[in-house]
Amino acid sequence: MAKNDLIGGSLWEQYSAKVSERMNDPRHRGEISEEEARSLGARLVVADWGAESCGDAVRLYWAVDPKTDRILLARFKSFGCGTAIASSDMMAELSVGKTVDEAMKITNIEVEKSLRDIDGTPAIPPQKMHCSVMAYDVIKKAASIYKGVDIATLAEEDIVCECARVSLRTIQDVIRINDLKTVEEITQYTKAGAFCKSCIRPGGHEKRRHYLVDILRDTRAGMEKERLLVQADAGDFQSKNLIQKHRAIETALDEKVRPMLAADGGSLEIVDIRESRGTAGEPGTVSVYIRYLGACRGCISSTRGTLQFIENMLRQELDKTIRVIPL
């Protein structure tokens, strides 16, 4: 039976080529035996992690050099769907060559992004995302076994959903990877909150340390802060918001114009900045309204040569759409 007969063809199109390849031909699936580990002069570590709620589980094998703590070989067995197999395969690959401590820094985001064909295009469809987010947890489990400590001493956060065994880190990663905006989307992607629902918001039958509504709010706030910082640092003037444009214009005036005006006893201030929308794919204009101060007031040059100099400078330094209008 063809794939299109088994499941909607559109779903298959949402998988990246890398995911499809590793579903069909995983590179690191299998076991590492004690004998094989010994032949490498390594210690064998075997760790299991799974979510009974959706039937997915992964067993991770590491051969670790006890002298350097470096992972020489990694393999896995996955008791789950093709998505879980592809993600586990990539997780095993990313851990090879790293020390155990370095491997603990591998995130679900890194695994998913490594499976993408195109930056910005998720490798896995939303309804299968929950099958791909066990990498962080099984690596922590393997590390705890290797170090001989309880996994809780290594975890940077708690299990948020006990029913589906979904961690705080996993939920934060999924929100960021897929730009999730609702609790319902978190449940769709991870299964967190799909069962007893105590983890969704306060007031359920069991008190929780973390709730999905709070994680969503705080993660979204962090994403917005990061977006604004990137936007502020961007060289593209058009991508900045109005406040950032105002700041960029002020900086240019401080560096290129005000010292020149001050030499003649004058100055200027920005009174207002207004943007107009462009048409037919063309950018709009940015109108900068200025007021001359000191000796520049009433000077004939302030409405001619000086004005032209200011406008040309801002266009050259920042953006060609800028207009300067004296009041």
VENHU-V685119 format. One record per pair of residues at least 12 apart in sequence whose ideal C-beta (glycine too) atoms are under 7 Angstrom apart, sorted by the first residue. I is the first residue (numbers start at 0). GAP is how many residues later the second one is. Records with the same first field share a line. If there is no record, write none. Layout:
I->GAP / GAP
//
This chain:
10->114
13->111
14->108 / 109 / 110
15->99 / 100 / 101 / 107
16->100
17->97 / 99 / 105
18->67 / 96 / 104 / 105
21->63 / 64 / 67 / 68
22->59 / 62 / 63
25->59 / 63
26->62 / 66
27->46 / 47 / 48 / 61 / 64 / 65
28->46 / 47 / 48 / 60
29->45
30->30 / 44 / 46
31->12 / 29 / 31 / 41 / 43
35->27
36->26
39->23 / 32 / 33
40->24
41->21 / 22 / 23 / 30
42->21 / 23
43->19
44->17 / 19 / 97 / 100 / 101
45->13 / 15
46->13 / 91 / 94 / 95 / 98
48->85 / 88 / 89 / 92
50->113 / 114 / 140
52->110 / 111 / 138 / 142
53->76 / 110 / 137
54->25
55->23 / 24 / 28 / 75 / 78
56->22 / 23
57->18 / 20 / 26 / 30 / 76 / 80
58->17 / 18
59->16 / 32 / 78 / 82
60->13 / 14 / 15
61->12 / 80
63->36 / 82
67->31
68->30 / 31 / 32
69->29
70->24 / 25 / 26 / 27 / 29 / 32
72->23
73->18 / 21 / 22
74->17
75->12 / 13 / 16
79->51
80->50
82->41 / 45 / 48 / 49
83->47 / 48
85->29
86->24 / 45 / 48
89->21 / 24 / 25
90->15 / 20 / 44
93->12 / 16 / 17 / 20
94->44
99->43 / 46
102->36 / 40
103->35 / 36 / 39 / 50
105->29 / 33
106->29 / 66
107->25 / 27 / 28 / 62 / 65
108->64 / 67 / 68
110->24
111->12 / 20 / 65
121->55 / 56
125->52 / 62 / 63
126->61
128->45 / 49 / 60 / 61
129->59 / 60 / 61
132->37 / 40 / 41 / 57
135->31 / 33 / 34
136->30
139->14 / 15
155->13
156->12
157->51 / 52
159->32 / 39 / 50 / 55
160->31 / 32 / 38
162->32 / 33
163->26 / 27 / 28 / 30 / 31
165->24 / 25 / 26
167->42 / 47
169->20
170->15 / 19 / 21 / 44
171->43 / 47
173->12 / 15 / 16
174->41 / 44
175->43 / 47
182->17 / 29 / 30 / 33
185->26 / 30
191->20
192->19
198->12 / 13
199->12 / 13
200->12
230->13
231->12
236->81 / 82
237->45 / 81
241->31 / 33
244->28 / 41
245->27
247->70
248->21 / 24 / 39 / 65 / 69
249->20
251->61 / 62 / 65 / 66
255->57 / 61
256->53 / 56
260->35
263->31
264->29 / 30
265->26 / 27 / 28 / 29 / 30
266->26 / 27 / 29
267->22 / 23 / 24 / 25 / 28
268->21 / 22 / 24
269->18 / 20
270->18 / 19 / 20 / 56
271->17
272->13 / 15
273->13
282->38
283->37
284->36 / 38
285->33 / 35 / 36
286->36 / 38
287->26 / 34 / 35 / 36 / 37
288->36 / 38
289->34 / 36 / 37
290->36
291->34
301->24
302->23
306->17 / 19
309->14
310->12 / 13
//
